[in-house]
Amino acid sequence: MIEIVRSNDVVRLSWLLALLKDAGIEAVIFDEHTSIAEGSLLAIPRRLMVETDDAPRARRVLTEAGEGLST
């Protein structure tokens, strides 16, 4: 798997997951539980991950939706 976005914005991550799901791309959030366990949403960013083979298409879908891929 490969990281395509790193963010602390849970609303944005949810939106990105929905965009990818609509495009038929499976994505998961890494570090979600670690971020919560640390007690600070800003201490450990969450990572949006996709299969390596899906990464170019996932980036294209997010870019076409107007979502920059910066953190």
C-alpha positions in Angstrom: 0.0 0.0 0.0 1.1 3.6 -0.6 0.2 6.8 1.1 -1.6 9.4 -1.0 -2.7 11.9 1.6 -1.6 12.7 5.2 -3.9 14.9 7.2 -5.5 15.6 10.6 -8.7 16.8 9.0 -11.1 13.9 9.6 -13.9 15.5 7.5 -11.6 15.9 4.5 -10.3 12.3 4.9 -13.9 11.1 4.9 -14.7 13.1 1.8 -11.6 11.7 0.0 -12.6 8.2 1.0 -16.0 8.7 -0.5 -14.5 10.1 -3.7 -12.3 7.0 -4.1 -15.1 4.6 -3.2 -17.3 6.1 -5.9 -14.5 5.6 -8.3 -14.2 1.9 -7.3 -10.9 2.4 -5.5 -10.4 0.7 -2.1 -8.8 3.0 0.4 -8.1 2.8 4.1 -7.0 5.2 6.9 -3.9 4.3 8.8 -3.0 5.7 12.2 -6.6 6.5 13.1 -6.5 4.6 16.4 -3.0 5.7 17.3 -4.0 9.4 16.8 -6.9 8.9 19.1 -4.9 7.0 21.7 -2.3 9.8 21.8 -5.0 12.2 22.9 -4.1 14.8 20.4 -5.5 14.8 16.9 -2.6 17.0 15.8 0.2 14.8 17.2 -0.1 11.9 14.7 -1.6 12.6 11.3 -3.8 10.0 9.7 -2.7 8.5 6.4 -5.0 7.7 3.4 -3.6 4.6 1.8 -4.4 2.8 -1.5 -3.0 -0.2 -3.2 0.2 0.7 -5.1 -1.3 -0.2 -8.4 -4.3 2.1 -7.7 -2.2 5.1 -6.7 -2.0 6.9 -10.1 -5.7 6.5 -10.7 -6.5 7.6 -7.1 -4.4 10.7 -7.4 -6.1 11.5 -10.7 -9.6 11.1 -9.2 -8.7 13.4 -6.3 -7.1 16.0 -8.5 -10.0 16.0 -10.9 -12.3 16.6 -7.9 -10.4 19.7 -7.0 -8.6 18.1 -4.1 -4.9 18.9 -3.9 -2.8 16.2 -2.5 -0.8 18.2 0.0 -1.3 17.6 3.7 
